[in-house]
Amino acid sequence: MSKKKSTALFEDSLAEIERLVSQLEQGDLSLEESLKSFERGVTLTRICQKALQEAEQKVQILIEKNGTQTLESFTDE
């Protein structure tokens, strides 16, 4: 999957999760609709977790030096 597609998929999934949570918090859905929304949220969460795991693996590969991994401090400037 290309970088743009995986980023868009992650962001779209996250936005949909936020919409589902908002709908569920309002309490206006029937039990059946709530269960469907919850199931969809679980599916989307798994998609997001997979994307984050892939990103973490890429970061680990990028920080690998001389065949060994070294942890480096991250400073948000």
PDB file of N, CA, C and O in Angstrom:
ATOM      1  N   MET A   1       0.850  -1.177   0.000  1.00  0.00           N
ATOM      2  CA  MET A   1       0.000   0.000   0.000  1.00  0.00           C
ATOM      3  C   MET A   1       0.891   1.234   0.000  1.00  0.00           C
ATOM      4  O   MET A   1       1.883   1.274   0.728  1.00  0.00           O
ATOM      5  N   SER A   2       0.553   2.250  -0.810  1.00  0.00           N
ATOM      6  CA  SER A   2       1.377   3.436  -0.890  1.00  0.00           C
ATOM      7  C   SER A   2       1.232   4.273   0.376  1.00  0.00           C
ATOM      8  O   SER A   2       0.272   4.140   1.136  1.00  0.00           O
ATOM      9  N   LYS A   3       2.222   5.139   0.570  1.00  0.00           N
ATOM     10  CA  LYS A   3       2.237   5.979   1.768  1.00  0.00           C
ATOM     11  C   LYS A   3       0.993   6.864   1.827  1.00  0.00           C
ATOM     12  O   LYS A   3       0.368   6.998   2.878  1.00  0.00           O
ATOM     13  N   LYS A   4       0.636   7.473   0.679  1.00  0.00           N
ATOM     14  CA  LYS A   4      -0.532   8.355   0.651  1.00  0.00           C
ATOM     15  C   LYS A   4      -1.812   7.590   0.961  1.00  0.00           C
ATOM     16  O   LYS A   4      -2.665   8.077   1.702  1.00  0.00           O
ATOM     17  N   LYS A   5      -1.949   6.380   0.389  1.00  0.00           N
ATOM     18  CA  LYS A   5      -3.152   5.589   0.627  1.00  0.00           C
ATOM     19  C   LYS A   5      -3.259   5.165   2.083  1.00  0.00           C
ATOM     20  O   LYS A   5      -4.335   5.235   2.676  1.00  0.00           O
ATOM     21  N   SER A   6      -2.127   4.717   2.670  1.00  0.00           N
ATOM     22  CA  SER A   6      -2.192   4.266   4.057  1.00  0.00           C
ATOM     23  C   SER A   6      -2.440   5.434   5.000  1.00  0.00           C
ATOM     24  O   SER A   6      -3.150   5.283   5.994  1.00  0.00           O
ATOM     25  N   THR A   7      -1.865   6.600   4.703  1.00  0.00           N
ATOM     26  CA  THR A   7      -2.106   7.780   5.529  1.00  0.00           C
ATOM     27  C   THR A   7      -3.559   8.214   5.426  1.00  0.00           C
ATOM     28  O   THR A   7      -4.195   8.523   6.434  1.00  0.00           O
ATOM     29  N   ALA A   8      -4.082   8.237   4.202  1.00  0.00           N
ATOM     30  CA  ALA A   8      -5.480   8.626   4.008  1.00  0.00           C
ATOM     31  C   ALA A   8      -6.418   7.621   4.678  1.00  0.00           C
ATOM     32  O   ALA A   8      -7.408   8.011   5.298  1.00  0.00           O
ATOM     33  N   LEU A   9      -6.108   6.328   4.554  1.00  0.00           N
ATOM     34  CA  LEU A   9      -6.923   5.297   5.177  1.00  0.00           C
ATOM     35  C   LEU A   9      -6.935   5.471   6.696  1.00  0.00           C
ATOM     36  O   LEU A   9      -7.987   5.369   7.327  1.00  0.00           O
ATOM     37  N   PHE A  10      -5.775   5.731   7.275  1.00  0.00           N
ATOM     38  CA  PHE A  10      -5.680   5.933   8.718  1.00  0.00           C
ATOM     39  C   PHE A  10      -6.506   7.142   9.136  1.00  0.00           C
ATOM     40  O   PHE A  10      -7.311   7.066  10.065  1.00  0.00           O
ATOM     41  N   GLU A  11      -6.298   8.256   8.444  1.00  0.00           N
ATOM     42  CA  GLU A  11      -6.994   9.487   8.819  1.00  0.00           C
ATOM     43  C   GLU A  11      -8.501   9.380   8.607  1.00  0.00           C
ATOM     44  O   GLU A  11      -9.282   9.870   9.422  1.00  0.00           O
ATOM     45  N   ASP A  12      -8.908   8.741   7.512  1.00  0.00           N
ATOM     46  CA  ASP A  12     -10.342   8.537   7.271  1.00  0.00           C
ATOM     47  C   ASP A  12     -10.954   7.627   8.331  1.00  0.00           C
ATOM     48  O   ASP A  12     -12.059   7.876   8.813  1.00  0.00           O
ATOM     49  N   SER A  13     -10.226   6.571   8.690  1.00  0.00           N
ATOM     50  CA  SER A  13     -10.710   5.642   9.710  1.00  0.00           C
ATOM     51  C   SER A  13     -10.841   6.339  11.054  1.00  0.00           C
ATOM     52  O   SER A  13     -11.828   6.150  11.765  1.00  0.00           O
ATOM     53  N   LEU A  14      -9.856   7.138  11.396  1.00  0.00           N
ATOM     54  CA  LEU A  14      -9.887   7.864  12.661  1.00  0.00           C
ATOM     55  C   LEU A  14     -11.052   8.854  12.701  1.00  0.00           C
ATOM     56  O   LEU A  14     -11.729   8.981  13.722  1.00  0.00           O
ATOM     57  N   ALA A  15     -11.282   9.548  11.595  1.00  0.00           N
ATOM     58  CA  ALA A  15     -12.401  10.495  11.531  1.00  0.00           C
ATOM     59  C   ALA A  15     -13.734   9.763  11.677  1.00  0.00           C
ATOM     60  O   ALA A  15     -14.648  10.252  12.340  1.00  0.00           O
ATOM     61  N   GLU A  16     -13.836   8.599  11.059  1.00  0.00           N
ATOM     62  CA  GLU A  16     -15.081   7.835  11.170  1.00  0.00           C
ATOM     63  C   GLU A  16     -15.287   7.335  12.597  1.00  0.00           C
ATOM     64  O   GLU A  16     -16.412   7.329  13.098  1.00  0.00           O
ATOM     65  N   ILE A  17     -14.212   6.918  13.247  1.00  0.00           N
ATOM     66  CA  ILE A  17     -14.313   6.491  14.652  1.00  0.00           C
ATOM     67  C   ILE A  17     -14.841   7.644  15.494  1.00  0.00           C
ATOM     68  O   ILE A  17     -15.712   7.450  16.342  1.00  0.00           O
ATOM     69  N   GLU A  18     -14.316   8.837  15.263  1.00  0.00           N
ATOM     70  CA  GLU A  18     -14.761  10.003  16.028  1.00  0.00           C
ATOM     71  C   GLU A  18     -16.252  10.273  15.805  1.00  0.00           C
ATOM     72  O   GLU A  18     -16.967  10.609  16.749  1.00  0.00           O
ATOM     73  N   ARG A  19     -16.723  10.128  14.564  1.00  0.00           N
ATOM     74  CA  ARG A  19     -18.154  10.321  14.274  1.00  0.00           C
ATOM     75  C   ARG A  19     -18.994   9.261  14.989  1.00  0.00           C
ATOM     76  O   ARG A  19     -20.034   9.567  15.572  1.00  0.00           O
ATOM     77  N   LEU A  20     -18.525   8.007  14.932  1.00  0.00           N
ATOM     78  CA  LEU A  20     -19.267   6.924  15.585  1.00  0.00           C
ATOM     79  C   LEU A  20     -19.362   7.147  17.093  1.00  0.00           C
ATOM     80  O   LEU A  20     -20.423   6.955  17.688  1.00  0.00           O
ATOM     81  N   VAL A  21     -18.263   7.548  17.701  1.00  0.00           N
ATOM     82  CA  VAL A  21     -18.249   7.793  19.149  1.00  0.00           C
ATOM     83  C   VAL A  21     -19.232   8.909  19.492  1.00  0.00           C
ATOM     84  O   VAL A  21     -19.981   8.817  20.465  1.00  0.00           O
ATOM     85  N   SER A  22     -19.217   9.954  18.684  1.00  0.00           N
ATOM     86  CA  SER A  22     -20.135  11.071  18.918  1.00  0.00           C
ATOM     87  C   SER A  22     -21.592  10.614  18.850  1.00  0.00           C
ATOM     88  O   SER A  22     -22.405  10.983  19.697  1.00  0.00           O
ATOM     89  N   GLN A  23     -21.914   9.806  17.831  1.00  0.00           N
ATOM     90  CA  GLN A  23     -23.278   9.290  17.704  1.00  0.00           C
ATOM     91  C   GLN A  23     -23.653   8.406  18.885  1.00  0.00           C
ATOM     92  O   GLN A  23     -24.762   8.502  19.412  1.00  0.00           O
ATOM     93  N   LEU A  24     -22.739   7.556  19.295  1.00  0.00           N
ATOM     94  CA  LEU A  24     -23.015   6.662  20.427  1.00  0.00           C
ATOM     95  C   LEU A  24     -23.189   7.453  21.722  1.00  0.00           C
ATOM     96  O   LEU A  24     -24.037   7.114  22.549  1.00  0.00           O
ATOM     97  N   GLU A  25     -22.393   8.500  21.899  1.00  0.00           N
ATOM     98  CA  GLU A  25     -22.490   9.302  23.120  1.00  0.00           C
ATOM     99  C   GLU A  25     -23.827  10.054  23.210  1.00  0.00           C
ATOM    100  O   GLU A  25     -24.332  10.313  24.302  1.00  0.00           O
ATOM    101  N   GLN A  26     -24.383  10.394  22.054  1.00  0.00           N
ATOM    102  CA  GLN A  26     -25.670  11.102  22.065  1.00  0.00           C
ATOM    103  C   GLN A  26     -26.793  10.218  22.572  1.00  0.00           C
ATOM    104  O   GLN A  26     -27.775  10.714  23.125  1.00  0.00           O
ATOM    105  N   GLY A  27     -26.656   8.909  22.386  1.00  0.00           N
ATOM    106  CA  GLY A  27     -27.652   7.976  22.910  1.00  0.00           C
ATOM    107  C   GLY A  27     -28.944   7.910  22.128  1.00  0.00           C
ATOM    108  O   GLY A  27     -29.943   7.396  22.631  1.00  0.00           O
ATOM    109  N   ASP A  28     -28.948   8.422  20.900  1.00  0.00           N
ATOM    110  CA  ASP A  28     -30.174   8.441  20.102  1.00  0.00           C
ATOM    111  C   ASP A  28     -30.341   7.206  19.217  1.00  0.00           C
ATOM    112  O   ASP A  28     -31.376   7.057  18.569  1.00  0.00           O
ATOM    113  N   LEU A  29     -29.358   6.331  19.177  1.00  0.00           N
ATOM    114  CA  LEU A  29     -29.419   5.153  18.320  1.00  0.00           C
ATOM    115  C   LEU A  29     -30.144   4.009  19.024  1.00  0.00           C
ATOM    116  O   LEU A  29     -30.129   3.896  20.250  1.00  0.00           O
ATOM    117  N   SER A  30     -30.775   3.172  18.215  1.00  0.00           N
ATOM    118  CA  SER A  30     -31.395   1.973  18.779  1.00  0.00           C
ATOM    119  C   SER A  30     -30.288   1.015  19.207  1.00  0.00           C
ATOM    120  O   SER A  30     -29.117   1.216  18.885  1.00  0.00           O
ATOM    121  N   LEU A  31     -30.668  -0.006  19.921  1.00  0.00           N
ATOM    122  CA  LEU A  31     -29.687  -0.996  20.359  1.00  0.00           C
ATOM    123  C   LEU A  31     -28.997  -1.637  19.154  1.00  0.00           C
ATOM    124  O   LEU A  31     -27.778  -1.809  19.146  1.00  0.00           O
ATOM    125  N   GLU A  32     -29.789  -1.989  18.136  1.00  0.00           N
ATOM    126  CA  GLU A  32     -29.219  -2.619  16.940  1.00  0.00           C
ATOM    127  C   GLU A  32     -28.254  -1.674  16.229  1.00  0.00           C
ATOM    128  O   GLU A  32     -27.173  -2.089  15.812  1.00  0.00           O
ATOM    129  N   GLU A  33     -28.636  -0.419  16.091  1.00  0.00           N
ATOM    130  CA  GLU A  33     -27.760   0.571  15.443  1.00  0.00           C
ATOM    131  C   GLU A  33     -26.490   0.799  16.273  1.00  0.00           C
ATOM    132  O   GLU A  33     -25.396   0.956  15.730  1.00  0.00           O
ATOM    133  N   SER A  34     -26.657   0.812  17.572  1.00  0.00           N
ATOM    134  CA  SER A  34     -25.496   0.985  18.458  1.00  0.00           C
ATOM    135  C   SER A  34     -24.521  -0.166  18.316  1.00  0.00           C
ATOM    136  O   SER A  34     -23.309   0.045  18.273  1.00  0.00           O
ATOM    137  N   LEU A  35     -25.044  -1.390  18.243  1.00  0.00           N
ATOM    138  CA  LEU A  35     -24.173  -2.561  18.076  1.00  0.00           C
ATOM    139  C   LEU A  35     -23.447  -2.524  16.739  1.00  0.00           C
ATOM    140  O   LEU A  35     -22.263  -2.851  16.668  1.00  0.00           O
ATOM    141  N   LYS A  36     -24.149  -2.126  15.671  1.00  0.00           N
ATOM    142  CA  LYS A  36     -23.513  -2.021  14.356  1.00  0.00           C
ATOM    143  C   LYS A  36     -22.420  -0.955  14.380  1.00  0.00           C
ATOM    144  O   LYS A  36     -21.343  -1.156  13.818  1.00  0.00           O
ATOM    145  N   SER A  37     -22.689   0.160  15.020  1.00  0.00           N
ATOM    146  CA  SER A  37     -21.698   1.230  15.128  1.00  0.00           C
ATOM    147  C   SER A  37     -20.492   0.768  15.935  1.00  0.00           C
ATOM    148  O   SER A  37     -19.349   1.063  15.585  1.00  0.00           O
ATOM    149  N   PHE A  38     -20.755   0.047  17.011  1.00  0.00           N
ATOM    150  CA  PHE A  38     -19.667  -0.466  17.841  1.00  0.00           C
ATOM    151  C   PHE A  38     -18.802  -1.441  17.042  1.00  0.00           C
ATOM    152  O   PHE A  38     -17.574  -1.370  17.088  1.00  0.00           O
ATOM    153  N   GLU A  39     -19.449  -2.354  16.308  1.00  0.00           N
ATOM    154  CA  GLU A  39     -18.707  -3.316  15.486  1.00  0.00           C
ATOM    155  C   GLU A  39     -17.865  -2.594  14.434  1.00  0.00           C
ATOM    156  O   GLU A  39     -16.712  -2.957  14.199  1.00  0.00           O
ATOM    157  N   ARG A  40     -18.442  -1.578  13.807  1.00  0.00           N
ATOM    158  CA  ARG A  40     -17.698  -0.801  12.809  1.00  0.00           C
ATOM    159  C   ARG A  40     -16.511  -0.113  13.476  1.00  0.00           C
ATOM    160  O   ARG A  40     -15.422  -0.067  12.904  1.00  0.00           O
ATOM    161  N   GLY A  41     -16.709   0.411  14.658  1.00  0.00           N
ATOM    162  CA  GLY A  41     -15.627   1.064  15.392  1.00  0.00           C
ATOM    163  C   GLY A  41     -14.490   0.104  15.709  1.00  0.00           C
ATOM    164  O   GLY A  41     -13.320   0.474  15.618  1.00  0.00           O
ATOM    165  N   VAL A  42     -14.826  -1.122  16.078  1.00  0.00           N
ATOM    166  CA  VAL A  42     -13.801  -2.131  16.361  1.00  0.00           C
ATOM    167  C   VAL A  42     -12.997  -2.423  15.097  1.00  0.00           C
ATOM    168  O   VAL A  42     -11.770  -2.513  15.146  1.00  0.00           O
ATOM    169  N   THR A  43     -13.679  -2.570  13.976  1.00  0.00           N
ATOM    170  CA  THR A  43     -12.999  -2.823  12.701  1.00  0.00           C
ATOM    171  C   THR A  43     -12.064  -1.661  12.354  1.00  0.00           C
ATOM    172  O   THR A  43     -10.916  -1.873  11.963  1.00  0.00           O
ATOM    173  N   LEU A  44     -12.559  -0.451  12.498  1.00  0.00           N
ATOM    174  CA  LEU A  44     -11.740   0.727  12.195  1.00  0.00           C
ATOM    175  C   LEU A  44     -10.549   0.845  13.134  1.00  0.00           C
ATOM    176  O   LEU A  44      -9.461   1.242  12.718  1.00  0.00           O
ATOM    177  N   THR A  45     -10.754   0.502  14.396  1.00  0.00           N
ATOM    178  CA  THR A  45      -9.658   0.541  15.365  1.00  0.00           C
ATOM    179  C   THR A  45      -8.555  -0.425  14.969  1.00  0.00           C
ATOM    180  O   THR A  45      -7.372  -0.107  15.090  1.00  0.00           O
ATOM    181  N   ARG A  46      -8.934  -1.588  14.502  1.00  0.00           N
ATOM    182  CA  ARG A  46      -7.935  -2.574  14.053  1.00  0.00           C
ATOM    183  C   ARG A  46      -7.161  -2.058  12.848  1.00  0.00           C
ATOM    184  O   ARG A  46      -5.952  -2.268  12.753  1.00  0.00           O
ATOM    185  N   ILE A  47      -7.841  -1.387  11.931  1.00  0.00           N
ATOM    186  CA  ILE A  47      -7.173  -0.792  10.770  1.00  0.00           C
ATOM    187  C   ILE A  47      -6.152   0.246  11.233  1.00  0.00           C
ATOM    188  O   ILE A  47      -5.024   0.278  10.743  1.00  0.00           O
ATOM    189  N   CYS A  48      -6.553   1.086  12.173  1.00  0.00           N
ATOM    190  CA  CYS A  48      -5.655   2.120  12.690  1.00  0.00           C
ATOM    191  C   CYS A  48      -4.464   1.496  13.426  1.00  0.00           C
ATOM    192  O   CYS A  48      -3.329   1.941  13.255  1.00  0.00           O
ATOM    193  N   GLN A  49      -4.715   0.481  14.232  1.00  0.00           N
ATOM    194  CA  GLN A  49      -3.632  -0.183  14.955  1.00  0.00           C
ATOM    195  C   GLN A  49      -2.622  -0.791  13.991  1.00  0.00           C
ATOM    196  O   GLN A  49      -1.415  -0.715  14.222  1.00  0.00           O
ATOM    197  N   LYS A  50      -3.114  -1.395  12.912  1.00  0.00           N
ATOM    198  CA  LYS A  50      -2.219  -1.989  11.920  1.00  0.00           C
ATOM    199  C   LYS A  50      -1.357  -0.910  11.264  1.00  0.00           C
ATOM    200  O   LYS A  50      -0.153  -1.094  11.085  1.00  0.00           O
ATOM    201  N   ALA A  51      -1.973   0.205  10.911  1.00  0.00           N
ATOM    202  CA  ALA A  51      -1.230   1.304  10.291  1.00  0.00           C
ATOM    203  C   ALA A  51      -0.166   1.847  11.242  1.00  0.00           C
ATOM    204  O   ALA A  51       0.948   2.156  10.819  1.00  0.00           O
ATOM    205  N   LEU A  52      -0.507   1.962  12.519  1.00  0.00           N
ATOM    206  CA  LEU A  52       0.458   2.451  13.502  1.00  0.00           C
ATOM    207  C   LEU A  52       1.606   1.459  13.711  1.00  0.00           C
ATOM    208  O   LEU A  52       2.758   1.865  13.870  1.00  0.00           O
ATOM    209  N   GLN A  53       1.293   0.165  13.710  1.00  0.00           N
ATOM    210  CA  GLN A  53       2.342  -0.853  13.837  1.00  0.00           C
ATOM    211  C   GLN A  53       3.294  -0.803  12.652  1.00  0.00           C
ATOM    212  O   GLN A  53       4.507  -0.930  12.820  1.00  0.00           O
ATOM    213  N   GLU A  54       2.745  -0.617  11.449  1.00  0.00           N
ATOM    214  CA  GLU A  54       3.584  -0.524  10.262  1.00  0.00           C
ATOM    215  C   GLU A  54       4.487   0.704  10.331  1.00  0.00           C
ATOM    216  O   GLU A  54       5.660   0.642   9.961  1.00  0.00           O
ATOM    217  N   ALA A  55       3.936   1.811  10.802  1.00  0.00           N
ATOM    218  CA  ALA A  55       4.732   3.028  10.944  1.00  0.00           C
ATOM    219  C   ALA A  55       5.841   2.827  11.970  1.00  0.00           C
ATOM    220  O   ALA A  55       6.970   3.274  11.764  1.00  0.00           O
ATOM    221  N   GLU A  56       5.524   2.160  13.067  1.00  0.00           N
ATOM    222  CA  GLU A  56       6.526   1.897  14.098  1.00  0.00           C
ATOM    223  C   GLU A  56       7.652   1.025  13.553  1.00  0.00           C
ATOM    224  O   GLU A  56       8.821   1.255  13.862  1.00  0.00           O
ATOM    225  N   GLN A  57       7.307   0.030  12.747  1.00  0.00           N
ATOM    226  CA  GLN A  57       8.328  -0.829  12.146  1.00  0.00           C
ATOM    227  C   GLN A  57       9.238  -0.024  11.224  1.00  0.00           C
ATOM    228  O   GLN A  57      10.452  -0.228  11.213  1.00  0.00           O
ATOM    229  N   LYS A  58       8.657   0.884  10.455  1.00  0.00           N
ATOM    230  CA  LYS A  58       9.459   1.725   9.561  1.00  0.00           C
ATOM    231  C   LYS A  58      10.411   2.601  10.353  1.00  0.00           C
ATOM    232  O   LYS A  58      11.569   2.774   9.971  1.00  0.00           O
ATOM    233  N   VAL A  59       9.925   3.152  11.458  1.00  0.00           N
ATOM    234  CA  VAL A  59      10.772   3.994  12.301  1.00  0.00           C
ATOM    235  C   VAL A  59      11.919   3.173  12.872  1.00  0.00           C
ATOM    236  O   VAL A  59      13.058   3.640  12.901  1.00  0.00           O
ATOM    237  N   GLN A  60      11.634   1.952  13.328  1.00  0.00           N
ATOM    238  CA  GLN A  60      12.690   1.099  13.876  1.00  0.00           C
ATOM    239  C   GLN A  60      13.743   0.794  12.832  1.00  0.00           C
ATOM    240  O   GLN A  60      14.935   0.771  13.140  1.00  0.00           O
ATOM    241  N   ILE A  61      13.324   0.563  11.613  1.00  0.00           N
ATOM    242  CA  ILE A  61      14.281   0.296  10.534  1.00  0.00           C
ATOM    243  C   ILE A  61      15.134   1.536  10.273  1.00  0.00           C
ATOM    244  O   ILE A  61      16.340   1.428  10.052  1.00  0.00           O
ATOM    245  N   LEU A  62      14.511   2.704  10.299  1.00  0.00           N
ATOM    246  CA  LEU A  62      15.233   3.933  10.009  1.00  0.00           C
ATOM    247  C   LEU A  62      16.270   4.290  11.076  1.00  0.00           C
ATOM    248  O   LEU A  62      17.295   4.896  10.765  1.00  0.00           O
ATOM    249  N   ILE A  63      16.004   3.915  12.339  1.00  0.00           N
ATOM    250  CA  ILE A  63      16.962   4.267  13.390  1.00  0.00           C
ATOM    251  C   ILE A  63      18.017   3.206  13.610  1.00  0.00           C
ATOM    252  O   ILE A  63      18.913   3.374  14.438  1.00  0.00           O
ATOM    253  N   GLU A  64      17.914   2.105  12.867  1.00  0.00           N
ATOM    254  CA  GLU A  64      18.900   1.035  13.010  1.00  0.00           C
ATOM    255  C   GLU A  64      20.250   1.530  12.472  1.00  0.00           C
ATOM    256  O   GLU A  64      20.329   2.082  11.374  1.00  0.00           O
ATOM    257  N   LYS A  65      21.296   1.325  13.258  1.00  0.00           N
ATOM    258  CA  LYS A  65      22.631   1.773  12.863  1.00  0.00           C
ATOM    259  C   LYS A  65      23.616   0.625  13.034  1.00  0.00           C
ATOM    260  O   LYS A  65      23.655  -0.011  14.088  1.00  0.00           O
ATOM    261  N   ASN A  66      24.408   0.359  12.007  1.00  0.00           N
ATOM    262  CA  ASN A  66      25.451  -0.660  12.053  1.00  0.00           C
ATOM    263  C   ASN A  66      24.929  -2.019  12.518  1.00  0.00           C
ATOM    264  O   ASN A  66      25.621  -2.737  13.239  1.00  0.00           O
ATOM    265  N   GLY A  67      23.733  -2.364  12.115  1.00  0.00           N
ATOM    266  CA  GLY A  67      23.186  -3.670  12.455  1.00  0.00           C
ATOM    267  C   GLY A  67      22.597  -3.760  13.848  1.00  0.00           C
ATOM    268  O   GLY A  67      22.055  -4.805  14.209  1.00  0.00           O
ATOM    269  N   THR A  68      22.682  -2.725  14.629  1.00  0.00           N
ATOM    270  CA  THR A  68      22.080  -2.731  15.967  1.00  0.00           C
ATOM    271  C   THR A  68      21.163  -1.525  16.098  1.00  0.00           C
ATOM    272  O   THR A  68      21.389  -0.478  15.492  1.00  0.00           O
ATOM    273  N   GLN A  69      20.152  -1.695  16.883  1.00  0.00           N
ATOM    274  CA  GLN A  69      19.218  -0.599  17.093  1.00  0.00           C
ATOM    275  C   GLN A  69      19.662   0.232  18.273  1.00  0.00           C
ATOM    276  O   GLN A  69      20.088  -0.296  19.300  1.00  0.00           O
ATOM    277  N   THR A  70      19.557   1.530  18.117  1.00  0.00           N
ATOM    278  CA  THR A  70      19.851   2.431  19.230  1.00  0.00           C
ATOM    279  C   THR A  70      18.637   3.340  19.440  1.00  0.00           C
ATOM    280  O   THR A  70      18.063   3.862  18.485  1.00  0.00           O
ATOM    281  N   LEU A  71      18.273   3.512  20.667  1.00  0.00           N
ATOM    282  CA  LEU A  71      17.175   4.415  20.973  1.00  0.00           C
ATOM    283  C   LEU A  71      17.715   5.830  21.060  1.00  0.00           C
ATOM    284  O   LEU A  71      18.747   6.080  21.683  1.00  0.00           O
ATOM    285  N   GLU A  72      17.014   6.736  20.438  1.00  0.00           N
ATOM    286  CA  GLU A  72      17.424   8.135  20.464  1.00  0.00           C
ATOM    287  C   GLU A  72      16.300   8.954  21.067  1.00  0.00           C
ATOM    288  O   GLU A  72      15.121   8.670  20.861  1.00  0.00           O
ATOM    289  N   SER A  73      16.686   9.975  21.815  1.00  0.00           N
ATOM    290  CA  SER A  73      15.692  10.864  22.423  1.00  0.00           C
ATOM    291  C   SER A  73      14.995  11.672  21.334  1.00  0.00           C
ATOM    292  O   SER A  73      15.614  12.083  20.352  1.00  0.00           O
ATOM    293  N   PHE A  74      13.721  11.887  21.524  1.00  0.00           N
ATOM    294  CA  PHE A  74      12.962  12.699  20.605  1.00  0.00           C
ATOM    295  C   PHE A  74      12.696  14.030  21.273  1.00  0.00           C
ATOM    296  O   PHE A  74      12.136  14.094  22.368  1.00  0.00           O
ATOM    297  N   THR A  75      13.104  15.086  20.605  1.00  0.00           N
ATOM    298  CA  THR A  75      12.815  16.417  21.120  1.00  0.00           C
ATOM    299  C   THR A  75      11.912  17.133  20.145  1.00  0.00           C
ATOM    300  O   THR A  75      12.246  17.301  18.972  1.00  0.00           O
ATOM    301  N   ASP A  76      10.790  17.543  20.632  1.00  0.00           N
ATOM    302  CA  ASP A  76       9.815  18.244  19.811  1.00  0.00           C
ATOM    303  C   ASP A  76      10.128  19.734  19.877  1.00  0.00           C
ATOM    304  O   ASP A  76       9.842  20.400  20.872  1.00  0.00           O
ATOM    305  N   GLU A  77      10.709  20.234  18.819  1.00  0.00           N
ATOM    306  CA  GLU A  77      11.117  21.640  18.811  1.00  0.00           C
ATOM    307  C   GLU A  77      10.101  22.496  18.116  1.00  0.00           C
ATOM    308  O   GLU A  77      10.280  23.709  18.015  1.00  0.00           O
TER     309      GLU A  77
END
